[in-house]
Amino acid sequence: MTKSLACAWAKDNIQVNAILPGWIDTELTRAARRQVEGLNEAVLARTPMGRWGEAEDLAGAALFLAGAASDFVTGAAIPVDGGFAAMG
């Protein structure tokens, strides 16, 4: 969807990008960790940075996409996941 909209709206100088958050420590994911046996260990084992993300970890990507530094960026999907996606 990001790529399709980016292509469709580029002529109107509208950029469409996505931030792909990994496992972020939130109230919801804390509850999931209490309810799903082994979830915490599985996430940590697959995340090269060895930790759950925090909401603040998403800020850099959001600021980049909101600022002039990304004026020629469209159709991008930026994973902010501590390397989770890189593990395949």
PDB file as gemmi writes it, atoms N, CA and C in Angstrom:
CRYST1    1.000    1.000    1.000  90.00  90.00  90.00 P 1                      
ATOM      1  N   MET A   1       0.820  -1.182   0.000  1.00  0.00           N  
ATOM      2  CA  MET A   1       0.000   0.000   0.000  1.00  0.00           C  
ATOM      3  C   MET A   1       0.873   1.259   0.000  1.00  0.00           C  
ATOM      4  N   THR A   2       1.937   1.240   0.797  1.00  0.00           N  
ATOM      5  CA  THR A   2       2.829   2.398   0.855  1.00  0.00           C  
ATOM      6  C   THR A   2       3.422   2.695  -0.516  1.00  0.00           C  
ATOM      7  N   LYS A   3       3.922   1.664  -1.176  1.00  0.00           N  
ATOM      8  CA  LYS A   3       4.536   1.866  -2.488  1.00  0.00           C  
ATOM      9  C   LYS A   3       3.506   2.303  -3.528  1.00  0.00           C  
ATOM     10  N   SER A   4       2.342   1.692  -3.485  1.00  0.00           N  
ATOM     11  CA  SER A   4       1.289   2.034  -4.447  1.00  0.00           C  
ATOM     12  C   SER A   4       0.850   3.487  -4.297  1.00  0.00           C  
ATOM     13  N   LEU A   5       0.596   3.913  -3.064  1.00  0.00           N  
ATOM     14  CA  LEU A   5       0.193   5.295  -2.837  1.00  0.00           C  
ATOM     15  C   LEU A   5       1.329   6.259  -3.146  1.00  0.00           C  
ATOM     16  N   ALA A   6       2.555   5.874  -2.839  1.00  0.00           N  
ATOM     17  CA  ALA A   6       3.702   6.728  -3.142  1.00  0.00           C  
ATOM     18  C   ALA A   6       3.789   6.999  -4.635  1.00  0.00           C  
ATOM     19  N   CYS A   7       3.592   5.957  -5.430  1.00  0.00           N  
ATOM     20  CA  CYS A   7       3.638   6.123  -6.891  1.00  0.00           C  
ATOM     21  C   CYS A   7       2.464   6.963  -7.388  1.00  0.00           C  
ATOM     22  N   ALA A   8       1.297   6.734  -6.843  1.00  0.00           N  
ATOM     23  CA  ALA A   8       0.104   7.449  -7.295  1.00  0.00           C  
ATOM     24  C   ALA A   8       0.144   8.932  -6.940  1.00  0.00           C  
ATOM     25  N   TRP A   9       0.687   9.273  -5.789  1.00  0.00           N  
ATOM     26  CA  TRP A   9       0.618  10.647  -5.310  1.00  0.00           C  
ATOM     27  C   TRP A   9       1.907  11.435  -5.504  1.00  0.00           C  
ATOM     28  N   ALA A  10       2.950  10.822  -6.002  1.00  0.00           N  
ATOM     29  CA  ALA A  10       4.229  11.526  -6.175  1.00  0.00           C  
ATOM     30  C   ALA A  10       4.085  12.732  -7.097  1.00  0.00           C  
ATOM     31  N   LYS A  11       3.259  12.595  -8.124  1.00  0.00           N  
ATOM     32  CA  LYS A  11       3.088  13.708  -9.072  1.00  0.00           C  
ATOM     33  C   LYS A  11       2.492  14.944  -8.399  1.00  0.00           C  
ATOM     34  N   ASP A  12       1.825  14.743  -7.279  1.00  0.00           N  
ATOM     35  CA  ASP A  12       1.249  15.849  -6.514  1.00  0.00           C  
ATOM     36  C   ASP A  12       2.168  16.285  -5.369  1.00  0.00           C  
ATOM     37  N   ASN A  13       3.404  15.806  -5.399  1.00  0.00           N  
ATOM     38  CA  ASN A  13       4.402  16.110  -4.381  1.00  0.00           C  
ATOM     39  C   ASN A  13       3.971  15.651  -2.983  1.00  0.00           C  
ATOM     40  N   ILE A  14       3.271  14.518  -2.952  1.00  0.00           N  
ATOM     41  CA  ILE A  14       2.871  13.914  -1.689  1.00  0.00           C  
ATOM     42  C   ILE A  14       3.730  12.677  -1.473  1.00  0.00           C  
ATOM     43  N   GLN A  15       4.399  12.646  -0.348  1.00  0.00           N  
ATOM     44  CA  GLN A  15       5.249  11.509  -0.014  1.00  0.00           C  
ATOM     45  C   GLN A  15       4.476  10.542   0.878  1.00  0.00           C  
ATOM     46  N   VAL A  16       4.668   9.260   0.626  1.00  0.00           N  
ATOM     47  CA  VAL A  16       4.044   8.224   1.439  1.00  0.00           C  
ATOM     48  C   VAL A  16       5.136   7.253   1.877  1.00  0.00           C  
ATOM     49  N   ASN A  17       5.340   7.160   3.159  1.00  0.00           N  
ATOM     50  CA  ASN A  17       6.351   6.283   3.729  1.00  0.00           C  
ATOM     51  C   ASN A  17       5.753   5.577   4.941  1.00  0.00           C  
ATOM     52  N   ALA A  18       6.439   4.569   5.423  1.00  0.00           N  
ATOM     53  CA  ALA A  18       5.950   3.820   6.580  1.00  0.00           C  
ATOM     54  C   ALA A  18       7.076   3.555   7.557  1.00  0.00           C  
ATOM     55  N   ILE A  19       6.726   3.603   8.824  1.00  0.00           N  
ATOM     56  CA  ILE A  19       7.628   3.165   9.888  1.00  0.00           C  
ATOM     57  C   ILE A  19       7.114   1.810  10.344  1.00  0.00           C  
ATOM     58  N   LEU A  20       7.998   0.823  10.374  1.00  0.00           N  
ATOM     59  CA  LEU A  20       7.632  -0.540  10.753  1.00  0.00           C  
ATOM     60  C   LEU A  20       8.192  -0.830  12.144  1.00  0.00           C  
ATOM     61  N   PRO A  21       7.390  -0.587  13.175  1.00  0.00           N  
ATOM     62  CA  PRO A  21       7.908  -0.823  14.522  1.00  0.00           C  
ATOM     63  C   PRO A  21       8.041  -2.307  14.812  1.00  0.00           C  
ATOM     64  N   GLY A  22       9.072  -2.629  15.541  1.00  0.00           N  
ATOM     65  CA  GLY A  22       9.239  -4.001  16.011  1.00  0.00           C  
ATOM     66  C   GLY A  22       8.473  -4.196  17.305  1.00  0.00           C  
ATOM     67  N   TRP A  23       8.960  -5.087  18.120  1.00  0.00           N  
ATOM     68  CA  TRP A  23       8.334  -5.357  19.408  1.00  0.00           C  
ATOM     69  C   TRP A  23       8.643  -4.195  20.344  1.00  0.00           C  
ATOM     70  N   ILE A  24       7.611  -3.412  20.648  1.00  0.00           N  
ATOM     71  CA  ILE A  24       7.763  -2.222  21.480  1.00  0.00           C  
ATOM     72  C   ILE A  24       7.164  -2.501  22.856  1.00  0.00           C  
ATOM     73  N   ASP A  25       7.866  -2.077  23.890  1.00  0.00           N  
ATOM     74  CA  ASP A  25       7.401  -2.256  25.261  1.00  0.00           C  
ATOM     75  C   ASP A  25       6.254  -1.286  25.532  1.00  0.00           C  
ATOM     76  N   THR A  26       5.055  -1.825  25.589  1.00  0.00           N  
ATOM     77  CA  THR A  26       3.856  -1.031  25.874  1.00  0.00           C  
ATOM     78  C   THR A  26       3.021  -1.783  26.899  1.00  0.00           C  
ATOM     79  N   GLU A  27       1.983  -1.155  27.356  1.00  0.00           N  
ATOM     80  CA  GLU A  27       1.068  -1.817  28.279  1.00  0.00           C  
ATOM     81  C   GLU A  27       0.505  -3.095  27.647  1.00  0.00           C  
ATOM     82  N   LEU A  28       0.167  -3.027  26.375  1.00  0.00           N  
ATOM     83  CA  LEU A  28      -0.393  -4.185  25.670  1.00  0.00           C  
ATOM     84  C   LEU A  28       0.630  -5.322  25.560  1.00  0.00           C  
ATOM     85  N   THR A  29       1.877  -4.995  25.193  1.00  0.00           N  
ATOM     86  CA  THR A  29       2.863  -6.073  25.047  1.00  0.00           C  
ATOM     87  C   THR A  29       3.319  -6.618  26.400  1.00  0.00           C  
ATOM     88  N   ARG A  30       3.271  -5.795  27.431  1.00  0.00           N  
ATOM     89  CA  ARG A  30       3.571  -6.321  28.772  1.00  0.00           C  
ATOM     90  C   ARG A  30       2.512  -7.346  29.181  1.00  0.00           C  
ATOM     91  N   ALA A  31       1.247  -7.050  28.874  1.00  0.00           N  
ATOM     92  CA  ALA A  31       0.173  -8.007  29.166  1.00  0.00           C  
ATOM     93  C   ALA A  31       0.360  -9.284  28.353  1.00  0.00           C  
ATOM     94  N   ALA A  32       0.758  -9.143  27.100  1.00  0.00           N  
ATOM     95  CA  ALA A  32       0.986 -10.318  26.250  1.00  0.00           C  
ATOM     96  C   ALA A  32       2.100 -11.181  26.818  1.00  0.00           C  
ATOM     97  N   ARG A  33       3.156 -10.549  27.316  1.00  0.00           N  
ATOM     98  CA  ARG A  33       4.266 -11.306  27.898  1.00  0.00           C  
ATOM     99  C   ARG A  33       3.834 -12.075  29.145  1.00  0.00           C  
ATOM    100  N   ARG A  34       2.891 -11.528  29.882  1.00  0.00           N  
ATOM    101  CA  ARG A  34       2.384 -12.247  31.053  1.00  0.00           C  
ATOM    102  C   ARG A  34       1.507 -13.430  30.633  1.00  0.00           C  
ATOM    103  N   GLN A  35       0.826 -13.305  29.499  1.00  0.00           N  
ATOM    104  CA  GLN A  35      -0.143 -14.310  29.067  1.00  0.00           C  
ATOM    105  C   GLN A  35       0.429 -15.362  28.124  1.00  0.00           C  
ATOM    106  N   VAL A  36       1.442 -15.012  27.371  1.00  0.00           N  
ATOM    107  CA  VAL A  36       1.990 -15.923  26.364  1.00  0.00           C  
ATOM    108  C   VAL A  36       3.343 -16.433  26.840  1.00  0.00           C  
ATOM    109  N   GLU A  37       3.352 -17.665  27.237  1.00  0.00           N  
ATOM    110  CA  GLU A  37       4.586 -18.266  27.747  1.00  0.00           C  
ATOM    111  C   GLU A  37       5.668 -18.265  26.667  1.00  0.00           C  
ATOM    112  N   GLY A  38       6.840 -17.790  27.027  1.00  0.00           N  
ATOM    113  CA  GLY A  38       7.980 -17.803  26.119  1.00  0.00           C  
ATOM    114  C   GLY A  38       8.059 -16.634  25.159  1.00  0.00           C  
ATOM    115  N   LEU A  39       7.064 -15.743  25.162  1.00  0.00           N  
ATOM    116  CA  LEU A  39       7.078 -14.620  24.220  1.00  0.00           C  
ATOM    117  C   LEU A  39       8.296 -13.733  24.436  1.00  0.00           C  
ATOM    118  N   ASN A  40       8.535 -13.337  25.664  1.00  0.00           N  
ATOM    119  CA  ASN A  40       9.673 -12.461  25.950  1.00  0.00           C  
ATOM    120  C   ASN A  40      10.979 -13.084  25.481  1.00  0.00           C  
ATOM    121  N   GLU A  41      11.197 -14.325  25.816  1.00  0.00           N  
ATOM    122  CA  GLU A  41      12.440 -15.005  25.438  1.00  0.00           C  
ATOM    123  C   GLU A  41      12.576 -15.122  23.927  1.00  0.00           C  
ATOM    124  N   ALA A  42      11.469 -15.420  23.239  1.00  0.00           N  
ATOM    125  CA  ALA A  42      11.502 -15.563  21.778  1.00  0.00           C  
ATOM    126  C   ALA A  42      11.833 -14.234  21.101  1.00  0.00           C  
ATOM    127  N   VAL A  43      11.229 -13.160  21.584  1.00  0.00           N  
ATOM    128  CA  VAL A  43      11.502 -11.838  21.006  1.00  0.00           C  
ATOM    129  C   VAL A  43      12.958 -11.449  21.236  1.00  0.00           C  
ATOM    130  N   LEU A  44      13.435 -11.631  22.443  1.00  0.00           N  
ATOM    131  CA  LEU A  44      14.824 -11.264  22.748  1.00  0.00           C  
ATOM    132  C   LEU A  44      15.818 -12.112  21.965  1.00  0.00           C  
ATOM    133  N   ALA A  45      15.507 -13.395  21.777  1.00  0.00           N  
ATOM    134  CA  ALA A  45      16.407 -14.288  21.041  1.00  0.00           C  
ATOM    135  C   ALA A  45      16.523 -13.896  19.574  1.00  0.00           C  
ATOM    136  N   ARG A  46      15.464 -13.334  19.003  1.00  0.00           N  
ATOM    137  CA  ARG A  46      15.479 -12.991  17.589  1.00  0.00           C  
ATOM    138  C   ARG A  46      15.865 -11.534  17.331  1.00  0.00           C  
ATOM    139  N   THR A  47      15.955 -10.736  18.370  1.00  0.00           N  
ATOM    140  CA  THR A  47      16.277  -9.320  18.214  1.00  0.00           C  
ATOM    141  C   THR A  47      17.763  -9.103  18.495  1.00  0.00           C  
ATOM    142  N   PRO A  48      18.563  -8.814  17.459  1.00  0.00           N  
ATOM    143  CA  PRO A  48      19.999  -8.657  17.654  1.00  0.00           C  
ATOM    144  C   PRO A  48      20.385  -7.641  18.736  1.00  0.00           C  
ATOM    145  N   MET A  49      19.590  -6.611  18.918  1.00  0.00           N  
ATOM    146  CA  MET A  49      19.914  -5.620  19.941  1.00  0.00           C  
ATOM    147  C   MET A  49      19.595  -6.129  21.343  1.00  0.00           C  
ATOM    148  N   GLY A  50      18.916  -7.268  21.446  1.00  0.00           N  
ATOM    149  CA  GLY A  50      18.714  -7.931  22.726  1.00  0.00           C  
ATOM    150  C   GLY A  50      17.779  -7.244  23.696  1.00  0.00           C  
ATOM    151  N   ARG A  51      16.870  -6.428  23.188  1.00  0.00           N  
ATOM    152  CA  ARG A  51      15.921  -5.756  24.071  1.00  0.00           C  
ATOM    153  C   ARG A  51      14.635  -5.443  23.318  1.00  0.00           C  
ATOM    154  N   TRP A  52      13.590  -5.165  24.079  1.00  0.00           N  
ATOM    155  CA  TRP A  52      12.356  -4.662  23.495  1.00  0.00           C  
ATOM    156  C   TRP A  52      12.555  -3.184  23.192  1.00  0.00           C  
ATOM    157  N   GLY A  53      11.904  -2.711  22.155  1.00  0.00           N  
ATOM    158  CA  GLY A  53      11.986  -1.301  21.825  1.00  0.00           C  
ATOM    159  C   GLY A  53      11.152  -0.468  22.773  1.00  0.00           C  
ATOM    160  N   GLU A  54      11.409   0.822  22.763  1.00  0.00           N  
ATOM    161  CA  GLU A  54      10.625   1.777  23.529  1.00  0.00           C  
ATOM    162  C   GLU A  54      10.012   2.760  22.550  1.00  0.00           C  
ATOM    163  N   ALA A  55       8.897   3.351  22.916  1.00  0.00           N  
ATOM    164  CA  ALA A  55       8.212   4.284  22.015  1.00  0.00           C  
ATOM    165  C   ALA A  55       9.172   5.359  21.505  1.00  0.00           C  
ATOM    166  N   GLU A  56      10.069   5.802  22.354  1.00  0.00           N  
ATOM    167  CA  GLU A  56      11.028   6.844  21.968  1.00  0.00           C  
ATOM    168  C   GLU A  56      11.958   6.394  20.843  1.00  0.00           C  
ATOM    169  N   ASP A  57      12.134   5.085  20.683  1.00  0.00           N  
ATOM    170  CA  ASP A  57      12.998   4.575  19.618  1.00  0.00           C  
ATOM    171  C   ASP A  57      12.445   4.903  18.230  1.00  0.00           C  
ATOM    172  N   LEU A  58      11.157   5.164  18.133  1.00  0.00           N  
ATOM    173  CA  LEU A  58      10.524   5.470  16.851  1.00  0.00           C  
ATOM    174  C   LEU A  58      10.687   6.937  16.454  1.00  0.00           C  
ATOM    175  N   ALA A  59      11.048   7.768  17.414  1.00  0.00           N  
ATOM    176  CA  ALA A  59      11.092   9.209  17.183  1.00  0.00           C  
ATOM    177  C   ALA A  59      12.069   9.625  16.086  1.00  0.00           C  
ATOM    178  N   GLY A  60      13.230   9.015  16.029  1.00  0.00           N  
ATOM    179  CA  GLY A  60      14.225   9.415  15.020  1.00  0.00           C  
ATOM    180  C   GLY A  60      13.726   9.211  13.604  1.00  0.00           C  
ATOM    181  N   ALA A  61      13.113   8.053  13.357  1.00  0.00           N  
ATOM    182  CA  ALA A  61      12.571   7.786  12.021  1.00  0.00           C  
ATOM    183  C   ALA A  61      11.436   8.755  11.699  1.00  0.00           C  
ATOM    184  N   ALA A  62      10.591   9.025  12.686  1.00  0.00           N  
ATOM    185  CA  ALA A  62       9.473   9.952  12.467  1.00  0.00           C  
ATOM    186  C   ALA A  62       9.984  11.363  12.172  1.00  0.00           C  
ATOM    187  N   LEU A  63      10.989  11.808  12.916  1.00  0.00           N  
ATOM    188  CA  LEU A  63      11.549  13.140  12.668  1.00  0.00           C  
ATOM    189  C   LEU A  63      12.198  13.229  11.298  1.00  0.00           C  
ATOM    190  N   PHE A  64      12.905  12.176  10.903  1.00  0.00           N  
ATOM    191  CA  PHE A  64      13.512  12.147   9.572  1.00  0.00           C  
ATOM    192  C   PHE A  64      12.442  12.288   8.492  1.00  0.00           C  
ATOM    193  N   LEU A  65      11.389  11.480   8.592  1.00  0.00           N  
ATOM    194  CA  LEU A  65      10.350  11.508   7.569  1.00  0.00           C  
ATOM    195  C   LEU A  65       9.557  12.815   7.578  1.00  0.00           C  
ATOM    196  N   ALA A  66       9.479  13.465   8.731  1.00  0.00           N  
ATOM    197  CA  ALA A  66       8.735  14.721   8.829  1.00  0.00           C  
ATOM    198  C   ALA A  66       9.559  15.927   8.395  1.00  0.00           C  
ATOM    199  N   GLY A  67      10.869  15.767   8.273  1.00  0.00           N  
ATOM    200  CA  GLY A  67      11.729  16.901   7.984  1.00  0.00           C  
ATOM    201  C   GLY A  67      12.205  16.980   6.540  1.00  0.00           C  
ATOM    202  N   ALA A  68      12.917  18.028   6.262  1.00  0.00           N  
ATOM    203  CA  ALA A  68      13.416  18.292   4.912  1.00  0.00           C  
ATOM    204  C   ALA A  68      14.422  17.250   4.437  1.00  0.00           C  
ATOM    205  N   ALA A  69      15.079  16.556   5.347  1.00  0.00           N  
ATOM    206  CA  ALA A  69      16.071  15.545   4.963  1.00  0.00           C  
ATOM    207  C   ALA A  69      15.440  14.419   4.142  1.00  0.00           C  
ATOM    208  N   SER A  70      14.136  14.253   4.237  1.00  0.00           N  
ATOM    209  CA  SER A  70      13.468  13.173   3.496  1.00  0.00           C  
ATOM    210  C   SER A  70      12.629  13.701   2.331  1.00  0.00           C  
ATOM    211  N   ASP A  71      12.903  14.899   1.863  1.00  0.00           N  
ATOM    212  CA  ASP A  71      12.088  15.491   0.799  1.00  0.00           C  
ATOM    213  C   ASP A  71      12.048  14.669  -0.486  1.00  0.00           C  
ATOM    214  N   PHE A  72      13.045  13.828  -0.722  1.00  0.00           N  
ATOM    215  CA  PHE A  72      13.077  13.019  -1.942  1.00  0.00           C  
ATOM    216  C   PHE A  72      12.896  11.543  -1.622  1.00  0.00           C  
ATOM    217  N   VAL A  73      12.286  11.258  -0.475  1.00  0.00           N  
ATOM    218  CA  VAL A  73      12.032   9.888  -0.053  1.00  0.00           C  
ATOM    219  C   VAL A  73      10.538   9.619  -0.141  1.00  0.00           C  
ATOM    220  N   THR A  74      10.166   8.605  -0.908  1.00  0.00           N  
ATOM    221  CA  THR A  74       8.772   8.181  -0.958  1.00  0.00           C  
ATOM    222  C   THR A  74       8.723   6.702  -1.302  1.00  0.00           C  
ATOM    223  N   GLY A  75       7.759   6.022  -0.739  1.00  0.00           N  
ATOM    224  CA  GLY A  75       7.624   4.587  -0.958  1.00  0.00           C  
ATOM    225  C   GLY A  75       8.527   3.752  -0.065  1.00  0.00           C  
ATOM    226  N   ALA A  76       9.115   4.371   0.948  1.00  0.00           N  
ATOM    227  CA  ALA A  76      10.045   3.667   1.831  1.00  0.00           C  
ATOM    228  C   ALA A  76       9.321   3.071   3.031  1.00  0.00           C  
ATOM    229  N   ALA A  77       9.795   1.927   3.459  1.00  0.00           N  
ATOM    230  CA  ALA A  77       9.322   1.292   4.684  1.00  0.00           C  
ATOM    231  C   ALA A  77      10.545   1.122   5.575  1.00  0.00           C  
ATOM    232  N   ILE A  78      10.581   1.825   6.679  1.00  0.00           N  
ATOM    233  CA  ILE A  78      11.754   1.856   7.543  1.00  0.00           C  
ATOM    234  C   ILE A  78      11.497   1.008   8.788  1.00  0.00           C  
ATOM    235  N   PRO A  79      12.183  -0.134   8.901  1.00  0.00           N  
ATOM    236  CA  PRO A  79      12.016  -0.938  10.109  1.00  0.00           C  
ATOM    237  C   PRO A  79      12.764  -0.312  11.280  1.00  0.00           C  
ATOM    238  N   VAL A  80      12.073  -0.180  12.390  1.00  0.00           N  
ATOM    239  CA  VAL A  80      12.676   0.279  13.643  1.00  0.00           C  
ATOM    240  C   VAL A  80      12.394  -0.841  14.630  1.00  0.00           C  
ATOM    241  N   ASP A  81      13.263  -1.854  14.570  1.00  0.00           N  
ATOM    242  CA  ASP A  81      12.943  -3.105  15.253  1.00  0.00           C  
ATOM    243  C   ASP A  81      14.135  -3.791  15.912  1.00  0.00           C  
ATOM    244  N   GLY A  82      15.210  -3.061  16.114  1.00  0.00           N  
ATOM    245  CA  GLY A  82      16.374  -3.634  16.771  1.00  0.00           C  
ATOM    246  C   GLY A  82      17.032  -4.742  15.981  1.00  0.00           C  
ATOM    247  N   GLY A  83      16.762  -4.831  14.687  1.00  0.00           N  
ATOM    248  CA  GLY A  83      17.344  -5.852  13.838  1.00  0.00           C  
ATOM    249  C   GLY A  83      16.487  -7.099  13.669  1.00  0.00           C  
ATOM    250  N   PHE A  84      15.277  -7.096  14.234  1.00  0.00           N  
ATOM    251  CA  PHE A  84      14.383  -8.255  14.179  1.00  0.00           C  
ATOM    252  C   PHE A  84      14.162  -8.725  12.729  1.00  0.00           C  
ATOM    253  N   ALA A  85      13.842  -7.785  11.839  1.00  0.00           N  
ATOM    254  CA  ALA A  85      13.573  -8.156  10.444  1.00  0.00           C  
ATOM    255  C   ALA A  85      14.828  -8.663   9.733  1.00  0.00           C  
ATOM    256  N   ALA A  86      15.977  -8.175  10.138  1.00  0.00           N  
ATOM    257  CA  ALA A  86      17.232  -8.595   9.504  1.00  0.00           C  
ATOM    258  C   ALA A  86      17.548 -10.063   9.775  1.00  0.00           C  
ATOM    259  N   MET A  87      16.952 -10.606  10.807  1.00  0.00           N  
ATOM    260  CA  MET A  87      17.198 -12.006  11.155  1.00  0.00           C  
ATOM    261  C   MET A  87      16.475 -12.980  10.226  1.00  0.00           C  
ATOM    262  N   GLY A  88      15.571 -12.451   9.380  1.00  0.00           N  
ATOM    263  CA  GLY A  88      14.895 -13.294   8.400  1.00  0.00           C  
ATOM    264  C   GLY A  88      13.730 -13.984   8.856  1.00  0.00           C  
TER     265      GLY A  88                                                      
END                                                                             
